Amino acid sequence: MKTLFRTFVVLPALVLALVALPSVVMAAGGPSLTATMAAVFGAPQYDLQQTIPPSPLPTPTPHGTVPPPTPRPRPQPQPQPVSPTPAPSKAATGAMLGSYKITKVIGDRLSSTLYVYTDNNWLYRSDLDGRSWYLVVTDPFVGDFLMSASDPNVLYSGEGPNCTSAALTISPMYKSVDGGETWDELPTGLDLKPLLIDQSNPDNVFASDCTTLYLSTDGGQTWSPKPAAAADNLWQTYAPVDMSSGSLVGNPRPAAPHWDQLFAVGNDLQNVGVVAFSGDMGDTWANITDPSQAPVGVTTVLASLYEGGQLWIVDSKGVWSTADYGVNWTFSNNGLQYLGKTNVAMNDLAYGSNGSLYLATGAGLYIQSKVGGVWEKPDDATFNTQNMLSLLITETNPRRLWINAEDKDGDPIVYTYIVR
């Protein structure tokens, strides 16, 4: 009887607390949200020092010289528990936030902060890998942006020029320092598309137009071409399309990412690709493309955060990989041959802590579960046919793969896939 009495007394109080909590969170907003949620749910904060083993510095890389490979064991981050609501779930209808369909997700592998757009054109933010959300703004000024991992309040947005069109267009670049609530135009960033933010300093950002890469070290106020010398500029021949960094490789203090290893890819007028490495923040670039066979129609470059020299390139036919900074390349398309023959788009790549690779294509999601293995589709039909555009895995929730996609009608939709 006493037990029954306690149940009827405690349960209403608990329900009342759960109802009141969202109002408190929405009112608080900003940095205090994370502390509030962490205190209530006991959510662990991401600590690079705990998840990444220390490693010695790599060989210095003056003038873009490619360092020797420094393979490291891949850490195994522990998955974090995910509450059933309001976190999105895998379903044929896509990920949901309450009653709203999520149409786009934006984040960074080294941050637990996520931004999502919903089908009512609102922008939400989570600082706990999607365990809880709060509304940023009901009428977002921009529809896409790049987020700083070191300061998720700092965002850069810009479409850049259409390098395949003869029509002259001027595209502005914008910056937000309050998590997307307000935006300011960067006057010197006209026709530049942000490609990569330094994961230790939000003021360092690379952007590109159709002819070269540019670096800003003052948050987009000024930009310098990289490299400055025309004779050394690969990007006068190849239009840059993507960048990545081995921002933790070789760092003796893993809690402080660096820009000692930068990778960039681009395509020339014949759609032949190039892969380039820089060890001096873009002052010089070394061409590390496979000398026997260059990729065609490159879309993505992805560098491992933990294994020196390990990177992957996605082109129009499959996936290239190297474990020694491009000295040796391996091409993998077993299971993708039909896509290559029918010109199905190969859009993006992500790697899991379980060693698997995940490939977003115009015909669904493909998974390679072991090095050099066959690319296969998941058993779930949800991921079999839709156009998959981009992928995101965070170190703080490595079992959840976020997928930006289009549904059968071509409308934006977000799926989540549970990594096994």
C-alpha positions in Angstrom: 0.0 0.0 0.0 2.9 2.4 0.9 4.5 1.6 -2.5 1.3 2.4 -4.3 1.0 5.6 -2.4 4.5 6.7 -3.3 3.8 5.9 -7.0 0.8 8.2 -7.1 2.7 11.0 -5.4 6.0 10.8 -7.2 4.8 10.1 -10.8 2.7 13.3 -11.2 5.7 15.3 -10.0 8.0 13.6 -12.5 5.5 14.3 -15.3 5.2 17.9 -14.3 9.0 18.3 -14.3 9.3 16.7 -17.8 6.6 19.1 -19.1 8.3 22.2 -17.6 11.8 21.3 -18.7 11.4 22.2 -22.5 10.2 25.6 -21.5 13.2 26.2 -19.3 15.5 25.0 -22.1 13.9 27.1 -24.8 14.1 30.2 -22.5 17.7 29.6 -21.7 19.1 29.0 -25.1 22.8 29.6 -26.0 25.6 28.1 -24.0 23.5 27.5 -20.9 21.5 24.9 -22.8 24.3 22.4 -22.9 25.0 22.7 -19.2 21.3 22.4 -18.4 20.8 19.3 -20.5 24.0 17.7 -19.2 22.9 18.3 -15.7 19.5 16.8 -16.3 20.3 13.9 -18.5 23.8 13.2 -17.4 25.1 13.4 -21.0 28.9 13.2 -21.2 30.7 16.1 -22.8 33.0 15.2 -25.7 36.7 15.1 -24.6 39.2 14.6 -27.3 41.8 13.7 -24.7 39.8 10.7 -23.7 39.1 9.3 -27.1 42.3 9.9 -29.0 45.6 8.3 -28.1 48.7 10.6 -28.1 51.1 10.2 -30.9 54.5 11.8 -31.9 54.8 14.6 -34.3 55.2 13.7 -38.0 58.2 14.5 -40.0 58.3 18.3 -40.8 56.8 19.1 -44.1 58.4 22.2 -45.6 57.3 23.4 -49.0 54.5 20.9 -49.3 56.7 17.9 -49.1 54.6 14.8 -48.4 55.6 13.3 -45.0 56.1 9.5 -44.5 53.1 7.5 -43.4 52.5 7.3 -39.7 49.7 4.7 -39.2 48.0 4.7 -35.9 45.4 2.4 -34.4 41.9 3.7 -34.8 40.3 4.6 -31.5 37.0 3.0 -30.5 34.8 5.7 -29.0 32.0 4.4 -26.8 28.5 5.0 -28.2 26.3 7.3 -26.2 22.7 6.4 -25.2 20.1 8.1 -27.3 16.7 9.0 -25.8 13.7 7.9 -27.8 12.3 11.4 -28.1 12.7 13.9 -29.6 15.8 12.3 -31.3 15.2 11.4 -35.0 14.7 7.7 -35.8 15.3 5.6 -38.9 12.0 5.3 -40.8 10.8 5.3 -44.4 9.4 8.7 -43.8 12.7 10.1 -42.7 14.0 11.6 -39.5 11.5 13.6 -37.5 11.8 16.4 -34.9 8.5 16.2 -33.1 5.9 16.5 -35.8 8.2 18.1 -38.3 10.2 16.3 -41.0 14.0 17.1 -40.9 15.1 18.2 -44.4 18.8 18.9 -43.8 21.4 18.2 -41.1 24.7 20.0 -40.6 27.6 19.3 -38.3 31.2 18.3 -37.9 32.8 15.0 -36.9 34.6 16.6 -34.0 31.6 18.2 -32.4 28.4 17.0 -30.7 26.6 20.1 -32.0 24.1 19.5 -34.8 21.9 21.9 -36.8 18.8 20.8 -38.7 16.3 22.5 -41.0 12.7 21.2 -40.9 10.0 21.1 -43.5 8.3 24.2 -42.0 11.6 26.1 -42.8 12.7 26.4 -39.2 16.3 26.0 -38.0 17.0 23.9 -34.8 20.2 23.2 -32.9 21.3 20.3 -30.6 24.4 20.4 -28.5 23.9 16.8 -27.4 24.1 14.8 -30.7 20.3 15.1 -31.3 19.2 14.0 -27.8 17.5 17.4 -27.3 16.8 20.4 -29.5 16.0 24.0 -29.3 14.7 26.5 -31.9 17.3 28.9 -33.3 15.1 30.9 -35.7 11.8 30.4 -37.6 12.9 32.1 -40.8 16.6 31.2 -41.5 18.5 33.7 -43.6 20.5 31.0 -45.4 19.8 27.4 -46.4 23.2 25.9 -46.0 26.4 26.6 -44.1 29.7 25.3 -42.8 30.1 25.0 -39.0 33.2 25.5 -36.8 33.9 22.4 -34.7 35.8 24.5 -32.1 33.1 27.1 -31.9 29.7 25.9 -33.2 28.3 29.5 -33.0 30.6 30.5 -35.9 29.1 29.6 -39.3 30.1 30.4 -42.9 27.7 30.4 -45.8 28.2 30.9 -49.6 27.3 29.2 -52.8 30.3 30.3 -54.8 30.2 30.6 -58.6 28.8 28.0 -60.9 32.0 26.9 -62.6 30.2 24.9 -65.3 28.0 27.9 -66.5 29.0 30.6 -68.9 26.6 33.0 -67.2 28.1 35.6 -64.9 26.7 35.4 -61.4 27.8 37.1 -58.1 27.3 35.1 -55.0 27.8 36.7 -51.6 29.4 35.0 -48.5 27.9 35.4 -45.1 29.0 34.8 -41.5 27.2 34.2 -38.3 28.8 34.3 -34.8 25.6 33.6 -32.9 24.7 30.2 -34.2 22.6 31.3 -37.2 20.3 33.8 -35.5 21.9 36.7 -37.5 24.2 36.9 -40.5 26.6 39.5 -41.8 27.8 39.7 -45.4 31.6 39.4 -45.9 32.3 42.1 -48.5 35.7 40.5 -49.5 34.1 37.0 -49.9 32.1 37.6 -53.1 31.9 34.5 -55.2 33.8 32.4 -52.7 32.5 29.1 -51.4 33.7 28.1 -47.9 35.3 24.6 -48.0 37.1 24.0 -44.7 37.3 25.5 -41.3 40.3 25.0 -39.0 39.0 22.7 -36.3 41.1 24.5 -33.7 40.4 28.1 -34.8 37.2 29.4 -36.4 39.0 32.4 -37.9 41.0 30.2 -40.2 38.9 29.2 -43.2 39.6 28.1 -46.8 37.2 29.0 -49.6 37.4 28.7 -53.4 36.2 30.1 -56.7 36.7 28.4 -60.1 40.4 29.2 -60.3 42.1 28.9 -56.9 41.9 28.4 -53.2 41.8 31.3 -50.8 42.7 31.4 -47.0 41.4 33.8 -44.4 43.0 34.0 -41.0 40.8 36.8 -39.7 37.3 35.3 -39.9 36.7 36.2 -43.5 37.6 39.9 -43.4 40.5 39.4 -45.8 41.5 36.6 -48.2 44.8 35.5 -49.7 45.3 33.1 -52.7 47.0 29.9 -51.8 49.5 29.5 -53.2 50.2 33.1 -54.1 52.8 32.2 -56.9 51.1 31.5 -60.2 53.8 29.1 -61.3 53.0 26.8 -58.4 49.2 27.0 -58.6 47.6 23.7 -59.5 44.2 25.5 -59.1 44.7 27.5 -62.3 44.2 24.1 -64.1 41.9 22.4 -61.7 38.8 23.9 -60.1 38.8 23.1 -56.4 35.8 21.1 -55.2 36.5 19.7 -51.7 39.1 19.9 -48.9 39.8 17.8 -45.8 42.5 17.8 -43.0 44.2 15.2 -40.9 43.7 17.5 -38.0 44.7 15.2 -35.2 47.4 13.1 -36.9 50.7 13.4 -35.2 49.5 15.9 -32.6 51.1 15.4 -29.2 48.1 17.0 -27.6 45.0 15.5 -29.2 42.7 18.1 -27.6 44.2 20.7 -29.9 43.6 19.9 -33.6 46.0 21.5 -36.1 46.3 22.2 -39.8 49.6 20.5 -40.5 48.1 18.2 -43.1 45.7 19.6 -45.7 44.3 17.8 -48.7 42.3 19.3 -51.6 40.8 17.9 -54.8 39.6 19.4 -58.1 38.8 18.8 -61.7 40.0 20.3 -65.0 37.9 21.2 -68.0 38.0 17.6 -69.2 36.8 16.5 -65.7 40.1 14.8 -64.9 40.9 15.1 -61.2 43.8 16.0 -59.1 44.7 15.3 -55.5 47.0 17.7 -53.7 48.7 17.9 -50.3 49.9 20.9 -48.3 51.9 20.9 -45.1 52.2 24.7 -44.8 48.6 26.0 -44.8 48.4 26.1 -48.6 51.5 28.1 -49.4 52.7 25.2 -51.5 50.9 22.1 -52.8 52.3 18.7 -53.8 50.4 16.7 -56.5 49.9 13.3 -55.0 47.5 12.0 -57.7 48.1 8.4 -58.9 50.6 9.0 -61.8 49.3 5.9 -63.7 45.6 6.8 -63.6 44.0 10.0 -62.4 40.5 10.0 -61.0 37.7 11.4 -63.1 34.9 13.6 -61.8 36.2 13.9 -58.2 33.6 14.9 -55.7 35.0 14.2 -52.3 38.3 13.9 -50.3 38.3 12.5 -46.8 41.3 12.3 -44.6 41.5 10.1 -41.5 41.8 12.0 -38.3 44.0 9.3 -36.7 46.0 7.4 -39.3 48.7 9.5 -41.0 48.6 9.3 -44.8 45.2 7.6 -44.9 42.7 9.3 -47.2 39.9 8.4 -49.6 38.8 10.0 -52.9 35.4 9.6 -54.4 35.1 10.0 -58.2 32.5 9.2 -60.8 33.4 5.5 -60.9 34.2 4.5 -57.3 36.5 5.1 -54.4 40.3 5.6 -54.4 42.3 5.1 -51.2 45.9 5.5 -50.0 47.6 4.7 -46.7 50.9 6.5 -47.5 50.0 10.0 -48.7 49.5 9.0 -52.3 52.6 6.9 -52.9 50.3 3.9 -53.6 46.7 4.1 -54.6 44.0 1.4 -54.6 40.7 1.8 -56.6 37.6 0.1 -55.3 34.4 -0.3 -57.2 33.4 -4.0 -56.6 29.6 -3.7 -56.3 29.5 -0.3 -57.9 30.2 -1.2 -61.5 26.6 -0.7 -62.6 26.5 2.8 -61.1 29.7 3.8 -62.9 28.4 2.5 -66.3 25.1 4.4 -65.9 26.7 7.6 -64.6 24.9 7.5 -61.2 26.4 10.2 -59.0 28.9 9.3 -56.3 28.3 12.1 -53.8 30.0 11.6 -50.4 31.9 9.3 -48.1 32.2 8.7 -44.3 34.1 6.2 -42.2 33.0 4.5 -39.1 34.9 3.6 -35.9 34.0 0.0 -36.8 36.2 0.2 -39.9 33.4 0.4 -42.4 33.1 2.9 -45.2 29.7 4.5 -46.2 29.1 5.9 -49.7 26.3 8.2 -50.6 25.2 7.7 -54.2 22.4 8.8 -56.5 21.0 5.2 -56.1 21.1 4.9 -52.4 23.6 4.0 -49.6 26.5 1.6 -50.1 28.6 0.0 -47.3 32.1 -1.6 -47.5 32.5 -3.5 -44.2 36.1 -4.5 -44.7 39.1 -3.0 -46.6 38.9 -3.9 -50.2 35.6 -5.7 -49.8 32.4 -5.6 -51.8 30.2 -2.5 -51.7 26.8 -3.6 -50.6 23.4 -1.9 -49.9 21.8 -2.2 -46.4 19.0 -4.7 -46.0 16.6 -1.8 -45.2 14.8 -0.8 -48.4 14.7 2.8 -47.1 18.3 3.3 -48.2 18.1 1.4 -51.5 16.9 3.9 -54.2 16.8 7.5 -53.0 19.5 10.0 -53.9 21.9 10.2 -51.0 23.7 13.5 -51.0 26.0 13.8 -47.9 26.9 11.9 -44.8 27.8 12.8 -41.2 29.1 10.7 -38.3 30.2 12.4 -35.0 32.8 11.0 -32.7 30.5 11.4 -29.7 27.8 9.3 -31.3 29.6 7.0 -33.7 26.8 4.5 -34.1 24.5 7.0 -35.9 25.0 7.9 -39.5 23.1 11.0 -40.7 22.2 11.1 -44.4 21.1 14.2 -46.3 19.0 12.8 -49.2 16.2 13.4 -51.6 12.9 11.4 -51.5 11.3 9.9 -54.6 9.8 13.2 -55.5 13.1 15.0 -55.2 12.3 16.8 -52.0 15.0 17.1 -49.3 14.8 14.5 -46.5 17.2 13.2 -43.8 17.6 9.6 -42.9 19.5 8.1 -40.0 21.2 4.7 -40.2 22.4 2.7 -37.1 26.0 1.7 -37.6 26.6 -1.9 -36.6 
